[in-house]
Amino acid sequence: MINVMTDVRVLIIADDPLARAGLGALLKNQPGCEVVAQIAADSDFANALTVYQPQVILWDLGWDSSTALDRLVDLRESLPPVIVLLRDETVASEAWTAGARGLLRRDASADMLLAAMETVTRGLVTLDPTMALTVMPIRDRTLTQPVDELTPREREVLQLMAEGLPNKIIAQRLSISEHTVKFHINAILSKLGAQSRTDAVVRATRSGLLLL
């Protein structure tokens, strides 16, 4: 497995005990990721933050997300970066407004979760491509300048970037070196006028370059 971060302390929140256990099992043996606790959404958050001192919260909103979103709004100022897991994009805008720094689907892979946690701990945001169009203002959904055409290989790299995969995994998937992956990513950022991987994915989603 890939060490994409250094011992990030993660608190898992979910009302469904099976969801909590599933996420805990998925991340348990991932290097660089320490699951410090698994709690329900109606737990004593102040006590949990004091006792476990998480750096990231991974919050599965479940199938009925309204109560969890209200709780997130109430607590947003006191929480570390929150990544929410959603069943689909229907409540993505509400979760974004509530203060989430990451929006992923409930079936996100361990690699995607790890990449997202690394991103939010750096002060950035991470969005599932299918949710990017929902949370971005309408005025920002079209690029203000033409996008230089991406090569077939750059499109393949872009698609894997959108899945939240780190460079080493992308290299393995495409049977190329990590150096070549970095070269393609730099070219993608330049052509899209993007400042980061997340920005590139959002811009590519708006322009219809990604296969969602």
Secondary structure, DSSP 8 states (H G I E B T S, - for coil): ----SS-EEEEEEESSHHHHHHHHHHHTT-TTEEEEEEE-TTS-HHHHHHHH--SEEEEE--S--HHHHHHHHHHGGGS--EEEEESSGGGHHHHHHHT-SEEEETT--HHHHHHHHHHHHTT--EE-HHHHHHHS-GGGSS-SS------HHHHHHHHHHHTT--HHHHHHHHT--HHHHHHHHHHHHHHHT-SSHHHHHHHHHHTT-S--
